[in-house]
Structures are given as structure tokens and as C-alpha cells.
Amino acid sequence: MLLADTLGRTLQAPYETPVAAVVAVLGLPFFLFIVRKGGGAFS
């Protein structure tokens, strides 16, 4: 969350990007990995 907050504040310097958008972009590859593996690797 700290990384997402820092990125959200520095990506567009005068404006702030919402933290939820940054978390969604960072979490998408992990989510797709879980979906492709069928979820069995993490249960």
C-alpha cells in the first residue's frame, strides 16, 4: 500500500492518482496468474 500511495502521488506530479487504481494495476498480473493456475496453487 505504501508503494501504491507513493506511485499515486508521483506519477502525475501536480495531481494525485487514486491509490485504488494503482493497486488494481499492480494486482492485475497476480490475479491473472491465479486464474490461469486454477487457484489450486494457493489453497
N, C-alpha and C positions, 0 to 999 in steps of 0.2 A: 504494500500500500504506500509505503514511503517512496519507493521508486516511481510508482504511478503518479503520486502527487507531485514529485519533483519534475517528472516529464511533462505533466499537465501544465505546470507553471512556466516551463522554459521552452516548450515547442513554439508557441507564438507569443513572443516576449511581452508585448503590452496587454495581451488578452490571456485569459485562463481557459484551458481546455478542461471540460468536466472529468473528474477522476474516473467516473464510471465508464466513460468512453475509452480511456487509456487502459483500464483493467480489461475491458471487453476485447480490445485489440491484442493485448498481451496474452489473454487467456484463450483466445480462439485456436491457436495451434495445439495447445494442450487438450482442449475439448475435442478437436477433430482426431487427435491421436487416440483418445479414449474410445471414441465412436468407432474408429477403424479396427481397433483391437477387440471390440465387442464388450468392453467393460470387465472382462474376466481377469485381467491383469491386476486390477485394483480392488478386487473383492475378497 
